[in-house]
Amino acid sequence: MDIKAQSLYSELQSLSAQAQMGLGDMQPTQINPSSQNFGDMLSQALNTVNSMQLDGKDKAVKFEMGDPSLSLADVMIAKEKAGLAFEATVQVRNKVLEAYKQIMNMPV
């Protein structure tokens, strides 16, 4: 493997000089371009899952009490939606924890 160190070094120096010249012209970048914080988005998602579970439970109780406006299919669909949302939330949590563990194991 033939690496031309001098050519690589000179190219890096020219890129560094270009970057330093352009620093005065740059506008400040936004740290979070979205209007919502990640914690707020996560909280909203968890609240949505919770409301789906409560809705499924309420429909099941109403069906058991003999509410004629609900069918068994409505109750089962509501319960399945809540179950799928909960499983998706658990999978997201597992991925976040896995990423956190990988970041913590990185050498500094």
Contact map, one row per residue, 1 for C-alpha under 8 A:
111000000000000000000000000000000000000000000000000000000000000000000000000000000000000000000000000000000000
111100000000000000000000000000000000000000000000000000000000000000000000000000000000000000000000000000000000
111110000000000000000000000000000000000000000000000000000000000000000000000000000000000000000000000000000000
011111110000000000000000000000000000000000000000000000000000000000000000000000000000000000000000000000000000
001111111000000000000000000000000000000000000000000000000000000000000000000000000000000000000000000000000000
000111111100000000000000000000000000000000000000000000000000000000000000000000000000000000000000000000000000
000111111110000000000000000000000000000000000000000000000000000000000000000000000000000000000000000000000000
000111111111000000000000000000000000000000000000000000000000000000000000000000000000000000000000000000000000
000011111111100000000000000000000000000000000000000000000000000000000000000000000000000000000000000000000000
000001111111110000000000000000000000000000000000000000000000000000000000000000000000000000000000000000000000
000000111111111000000000000000000000000000000000000000000000000000000000000000000000000000000000000000000000
000000011111111100000000000000000000000000000000000000000000000000000000000000000000000000000000000000000000
000000001111111110000000000000000000000000000000000000000000000000000000000000000000000000000000000000000000
000000000111111111000000000000000000000000000000000000000000000000000000000000000000000000000000000000000000
000000000011111111100000000000000000000000000000000000000000000000000000000000000000000000000000000000000000
000000000001111111110000000000000000000000000000000000000000000000000000000000000000000000000000000000000000
000000000000111111111000000000000000000000000000000000000000000000000000000000000000000000000000000000000000
000000000000011111111100000000000000000000000000000000000000000000000000000000000000000000000000000000000000
000000000000001111111110000000000000000000000000000000000000000000000000000000000000000000000000000000000000
000000000000000111111110000000000000000000000000000000000000000000000000000000000000000000000000000000000000
000000000000000011111111000000000000000000000000000000000000000000000000000000000000000000000000000000000000
000000000000000001111111110000000000000000000000000000000000000000000000000000000000000000000000000000000000
000000000000000000111111110000000000000000000000000000000000000000000000000000000000000000000000000000000000
000000000000000000001111110000000000000000000000000000000000000000000000000000000000000000000000000000000000
000000000000000000000111111000000000000000000000000000000000000000000000000000000000000000000000000000000000
000000000000000000000111111100000000000000000000000000000000000000000000000000000000000000000000000000000000
000000000000000000000000111110000000000000000000000000000000000000000000000000000000000000000000000000000000
000000000000000000000000011111000000000000000000000000000000000000000000000000000000000000000000000000000000
000000000000000000000000001111100000000000000000000000000000000000000000000000000000000000000000000000000000
000000000000000000000000000111111000000000000000000000000000000000000000000000000000000000000000000000000000
000000000000000000000000000011111000000000000000000000000000000000000000000000000000000000000000000000000000
000000000000000000000000000001111110100000000000000000000000000000000000000000000000000000000000000000000000
000000000000000000000000000001111110000000000000000000000000000000000000000000000000000000000000000000000000
000000000000000000000000000000011111100000000000000000000000000000000000000000000000000000000000000000000000
000000000000000000000000000000011111100000000000000000000000000000000000000000000000000000000000000000000000
000000000000000000000000000000000111110110000000000000000000000000000000000000000000000000000000000000000000
000000000000000000000000000000010111111110000000000000000000000000000000000000000000000000000000000000000000
000000000000000000000000000000000001111111000000000000000000000000000000000000000000000000000000000000000000
000000000000000000000000000000000000111111100000000000000000000000000000000000000000000000000000000000000000
000000000000000000000000000000000001111111110000000000000000000000000000000000000000000000000000000000000000
000000000000000000000000000000000001111111111000000000000000000000000000000000000000000000000000000000000000
000000000000000000000000000000000000011111111100000000000000000000000000000000000000000000000000000000000000
000000000000000000000000000000000000001111111110000000000000000000000000000000000000000000000000000000000000
000000000000000000000000000000000000000111111111000000000000000000000000000000000000000000000000000000000000
000000000000000000000000000000000000000011111111100000000000000000000000000000000000000000000000000000000000
000000000000000000000000000000000000000001111111110000000000000000000000000000000000000010000000000000000000
000000000000000000000000000000000000000000111111111000000000000000000000000000000000000000000000000000000000
000000000000000000000000000000000000000000011111111100000000000000000000000000000000000000000000000000000000
000000000000000000000000000000000000000000001111111110000000000000000000000000000100110000000000000000000000
000000000000000000000000000000000000000000000111111111000000000000000000000000000000000000000000000000000000
000000000000000000000000000000000000000000000011111111100000000000000000000000000000000000000000000000000000
000000000000000000000000000000000000000000000001111111110000000000000000000001001100000000000000000000000000
000000000000000000000000000000000000000000000000111111111000000000000000000000100110000000000000000000000000
000000000000000000000000000000000000000000000000011111111100000000000000000000000000000000000000000000000000
000000000000000000000000000000000000000000000000001111111110000000000000000001000000000000000000000000000000
000000000000000000000000000000000000000000000000000111111111000000000000001001100100000000000000000000000000
000000000000000000000000000000000000000000000000000011111111100000000000000000100000000000000000000000000000
000000000000000000000000000000000000000000000000000001111111110000000000000000000000000000000000000000000000
000000000000000000000000000000000000000000000000000000111111111000000100011001000000000000000000000000000000
000000000000000000000000000000000000000000000000000000011111111100000000001000000000000000000000000000000000
000000000000000000000000000000000000000000000000000000001111111110000000000000000000000000000000000000000000
000000000000000000000000000000000000000000000000000000000111111111100100000000000000000000000000000000000000
000000000000000000000000000000000000000000000000000000000011111111110111001000000000000000000000000000000000
000000000000000000000000000000000000000000000000000000000001111111100000000000000000000000000000000000000000
000000000000000000000000000000000000000000000000000000000000111111100000000000000000000000000000000000000000
000000000000000000000000000000000000000000000000000000000000011111110000000000000000000000000000000000000000
000000000000000000000000000000000000000000000000000000000000011111111100000000000000000000000000000000000000
000000000000000000000000000000000000000000000000000000000000001001111110000000000000000000000000000000000000
000000000000000000000000000000000000000000000000000000000000000000111110000000000000000000000000000000000000
000000000000000000000000000000000000000000000000000000000010011000111111011000000000000000000000000000000000
000000000000000000000000000000000000000000000000000000000000001000011111111000000000000000000000000000000000
000000000000000000000000000000000000000000000000000000000000001000000111111100000000000000000000000000000000
000000000000000000000000000000000000000000000000000000000000000000000011111110000000000000000000000000000000
000000000000000000000000000000000000000000000000000000000010000000000111111111000000000000000000000000000000
000000000000000000000000000000000000000000000000000000010011001000000111111111100000000000000000000000000000
000000000000000000000000000000000000000000000000000000000000000000000001111111110000000000000000000000000000
000000000000000000000000000000000000000000000000000000000000000000000000111111111000000000000000000000000000
000000000000000000000000000000000000000000000000000100110010000000000000011111111100000000000000000000000000
000000000000000000000000000000000000000000000000000010011000000000000000001111111110000000000000000000000000
000000000000000000000000000000000000000000000000000000000000000000000000000111111111000000000000000000000000
000000000000000000000000000000000000000000000000000100000000000000000000000011111111100000000000000000000000
000000000000000000000000000000000000000000000000100110010000000000000000000001111111110000000000000000000000
000000000000000000000000000000000000000000000000000010000000000000000000000000111111111000000000000000000000
000000000000000000000000000000000000000000000000000000000000000000000000000000011111111100000000000000000000
000000000000000000000000000000000000000000000000100000000000000000000000000000001111111110000000000000000000
000000000000000000000000000000000000000000000000100000000000000000000000000000000111111111000000000000000000
000000000000000000000000000000000000000000000000000000000000000000000000000000000011111111100000000000000000
000000000000000000000000000000000000000000000000000000000000000000000000000000000001111111110000000000000000
000000000000000000000000000000000000000000000100000000000000000000000000000000000000111111111000000000000000
000000000000000000000000000000000000000000000000000000000000000000000000000000000000011111111100000000000000
000000000000000000000000000000000000000000000000000000000000000000000000000000000000001111111110000000000000
000000000000000000000000000000000000000000000000000000000000000000000000000000000000000111111111000000000000
000000000000000000000000000000000000000000000000000000000000000000000000000000000000000011111111100000000000
000000000000000000000000000000000000000000000000000000000000000000000000000000000000000001111111110000000000
000000000000000000000000000000000000000000000000000000000000000000000000000000000000000000111111111000000000
000000000000000000000000000000000000000000000000000000000000000000000000000000000000000000011111111100000000
000000000000000000000000000000000000000000000000000000000000000000000000000000000000000000001111111110000000
000000000000000000000000000000000000000000000000000000000000000000000000000000000000000000000111111111000000
000000000000000000000000000000000000000000000000000000000000000000000000000000000000000000000011111111100000
000000000000000000000000000000000000000000000000000000000000000000000000000000000000000000000001111111110000
000000000000000000000000000000000000000000000000000000000000000000000000000000000000000000000000111111111000
000000000000000000000000000000000000000000000000000000000000000000000000000000000000000000000000011111111100
000000000000000000000000000000000000000000000000000000000000000000000000000000000000000000000000001111111100
000000000000000000000000000000000000000000000000000000000000000000000000000000000000000000000000000111111100
000000000000000000000000000000000000000000000000000000000000000000000000000000000000000000000000000011111110
000000000000000000000000000000000000000000000000000000000000000000000000000000000000000000000000000001111111
000000000000000000000000000000000000000000000000000000000000000000000000000000000000000000000000000000001111
000000000000000000000000000000000000000000000000000000000000000000000000000000000000000000000000000000000111
